[in-house]
Amino acid sequence: MTQNSTEQNSSSAKIYGQSGALKDLLRKIADPKINTLEDALQFRKNYSNARRKMLADSVAEIKLQVSKMVTELNQLKHQRDEAIKSKSEEQNQTIARLEGELTDPHQWRNFFAAFYFKIKRWAQENKIKKYRIKSQKHINAVTSSYAKRIASMADKINKTSGSIQALAEERISHELRKV
């Protein structure tokens, strides 16, 4: 009898089922995981932790992407250096071959033969000079495509690194709107 009398003396009303306000709240939430007021209160309590975790995960993912971009940038620089080295060696071998073909006009005692070979040597030296100039243009052509890609990658890395927090928040904003 004492237990029954304490139930009758309590000043709060007992509601069986769901109140109209709770039904409206749950309908607005429209999440199948939230069915009771306790679920809604627990969600509210855990929301800031969930948001922080999502943001931290997103930041970590962006930092990983930046790390991958830095690795790719270093690979591009290495490829560029290898291409320059290869092209330079090729050009140097050709120049060495051309210089080896130079004629020595002093070995000829005949005036006309010596004159002919002086002109030939002059023409060969001009050919070597032009080839050196052309050689540098070939090297520049090889490196220009790498230079553009390297500059683009470096710019992308700088932009991403400078705004990691903003990018992370932007990435999770859609998920947060769903939540």
C-alpha positions as CSV (number, residue, x, y, z in Angstrom):
1,M,0.0,0.0,0.0
2,T,2.9,2.4,0.6
3,Q,4.2,1.9,-2.9
4,N,0.9,2.6,-4.4
5,S,0.4,5.8,-2.4
6,T,3.8,7.2,-3.5
7,E,2.8,6.7,-7.1
8,Q,-0.4,8.7,-6.5
9,N,1.5,11.5,-4.7
10,S,4.0,12.2,-7.5
11,S,3.3,15.5,-9.2
12,S,4.3,14.5,-12.7
13,A,1.9,13.0,-15.2
14,K,2.7,9.6,-16.7
15,I,2.4,9.5,-20.4
16,Y,2.0,6.2,-22.1
17,G,3.2,6.0,-25.8
18,Q,4.6,9.3,-27.3
19,S,3.4,12.8,-26.7
20,G,2.4,15.0,-29.7
21,A,5.5,17.2,-29.3
22,L,7.8,14.1,-29.3
23,K,6.0,12.7,-32.3
24,D,6.6,16.0,-34.2
25,L,10.2,16.1,-33.1
26,L,10.9,12.5,-34.3
27,R,9.1,13.2,-37.5
28,K,11.3,16.3,-38.2
29,I,14.4,14.3,-37.3
30,A,13.3,11.5,-39.7
31,D,16.2,9.2,-38.6
32,P,15.4,5.6,-38.2
33,K,18.0,5.3,-35.5
34,I,16.3,7.9,-33.3
35,N,12.9,6.5,-32.0
36,T,12.7,7.9,-28.5
37,L,13.5,11.1,-26.6
38,E,16.4,9.3,-25.0
39,D,17.8,8.5,-28.5
40,A,17.5,12.2,-29.5
41,L,19.1,13.4,-26.3
42,Q,22.0,10.9,-26.7
43,F,22.4,12.0,-30.3
44,R,22.6,15.6,-29.2
45,K,25.2,14.7,-26.6
46,N,27.3,12.7,-29.1
47,Y,26.9,15.1,-32.1
48,S,29.9,17.4,-31.2
49,N,32.1,14.3,-30.7
50,A,30.9,12.8,-34.0
51,R,31.5,16.1,-35.8
52,R,35.0,16.4,-34.3
53,K,35.8,12.8,-35.3
54,M,34.5,13.4,-38.9
55,L,36.5,16.6,-39.1
56,A,39.7,14.9,-37.8
57,D,39.2,12.0,-40.3
58,S,38.7,14.4,-43.1
59,V,41.8,16.4,-42.1
60,A,43.8,13.2,-42.0
61,E,42.6,12.2,-45.4
62,I,43.5,15.6,-46.9
63,K,47.0,15.4,-45.3
64,L,47.4,12.0,-46.8
65,Q,46.5,13.4,-50.2
66,V,49.0,16.2,-49.8
67,S,51.6,13.7,-48.9
68,K,50.8,11.7,-52.1
69,M,51.0,14.9,-54.1
70,V,54.4,15.7,-52.6
71,T,55.6,12.2,-53.5
72,E,54.3,12.7,-57.1
73,L,56.0,16.1,-57.3
74,N,59.3,14.6,-56.2
75,Q,58.9,11.8,-58.9
76,L,58.2,14.5,-61.5
77,K,61.3,16.4,-60.5
78,H,63.3,13.2,-60.7
79,Q,61.9,12.3,-64.1
80,R,62.7,15.8,-65.3
81,D,66.3,15.5,-64.1
82,E,66.7,12.1,-65.7
83,A,65.3,13.5,-69.0
84,I,67.7,16.4,-68.9
85,K,70.6,14.1,-68.0
86,S,69.8,11.7,-70.9
87,K,69.2,14.5,-73.4
88,S,72.4,16.2,-72.4
89,E,74.5,13.0,-72.7
90,E,73.0,12.4,-76.1
91,Q,73.8,16.0,-77.2
92,N,77.3,15.8,-75.8
93,Q,78.0,12.6,-77.6
94,T,76.9,14.1,-80.9
95,I,79.0,17.2,-80.3
96,A,82.0,15.1,-79.4
97,R,81.5,13.1,-82.6
98,L,81.3,16.3,-84.7
99,E,84.4,17.7,-83.0
100,G,86.2,14.5,-83.8
101,E,85.4,15.0,-87.5
102,L,87.1,18.4,-87.6
103,T,89.8,18.5,-90.2
104,D,93.2,19.9,-89.5
105,P,94.2,22.3,-92.4
106,H,97.8,22.5,-91.3
107,Q,98.5,18.9,-92.3
108,W,98.3,19.8,-96.0
109,R,101.3,21.4,-97.6
110,N,99.4,22.3,-100.7
111,F,98.0,25.8,-100.5
112,F,94.7,25.0,-102.2
113,A,94.1,21.8,-100.2
114,A,94.9,23.7,-97.0
115,F,92.5,26.5,-98.0
116,Y,89.8,24.0,-98.8
117,F,90.2,22.3,-95.5
118,K,90.2,25.7,-93.6
119,I,86.8,26.5,-95.2
120,K,85.6,22.9,-94.4
121,R,86.8,23.3,-90.8
122,W,85.1,26.7,-90.5
123,A,81.8,25.1,-91.8
124,Q,82.2,22.2,-89.3
125,E,82.8,24.6,-86.4
126,N,79.6,26.6,-87.4
127,K,77.7,23.4,-87.5
128,I,78.9,22.5,-84.0
129,K,78.0,25.9,-82.7
130,K,74.5,25.7,-84.3
131,Y,74.0,22.2,-82.9
132,R,74.9,23.5,-79.4
133,I,72.3,26.2,-79.6
134,K,69.8,23.7,-81.0
135,S,70.8,21.3,-78.3
136,Q,69.8,23.7,-75.5
137,K,66.5,24.3,-77.3
138,H,65.9,20.5,-77.3
139,I,66.7,20.3,-73.6
140,N,64.3,23.3,-72.9
141,A,61.6,21.6,-74.9
142,V,62.0,18.4,-72.9
143,T,61.9,20.2,-69.6
144,S,59.1,22.6,-70.4
145,S,56.4,20.0,-70.2
146,Y,57.8,18.8,-66.8
147,A,58.1,22.4,-65.7
148,K,54.4,23.0,-66.3
149,R,53.3,19.9,-64.5
150,I,55.7,20.6,-61.6
151,A,54.4,24.1,-61.3
152,S,50.8,23.0,-61.4
153,M,51.4,20.3,-58.8
154,A,53.3,22.6,-56.5
155,D,50.5,25.2,-56.8
156,K,47.9,22.5,-55.9
157,I,50.0,21.4,-52.9
158,N,50.3,25.0,-51.7
159,K,46.6,25.7,-52.0
160,T,45.6,22.4,-50.3
161,S,48.2,22.7,-47.5
162,G,47.1,26.3,-46.8
163,S,43.5,25.5,-46.4
164,I,43.3,22.0,-44.9
165,Q,40.8,22.9,-42.2
166,A,38.5,24.7,-44.6
167,L,38.6,21.9,-47.1
168,A,37.9,19.3,-44.4
169,E,34.9,21.3,-43.2
170,E,33.6,21.6,-46.8
171,R,34.0,17.9,-47.3
172,I,32.0,16.9,-44.2
173,S,29.4,19.6,-44.6
174,H,27.1,17.5,-46.8
175,E,27.3,14.6,-44.3
176,L,26.7,17.0,-41.4
177,R,23.6,18.4,-43.2
178,K,22.3,14.8,-43.5
179,V,22.9,14.3,-39.8
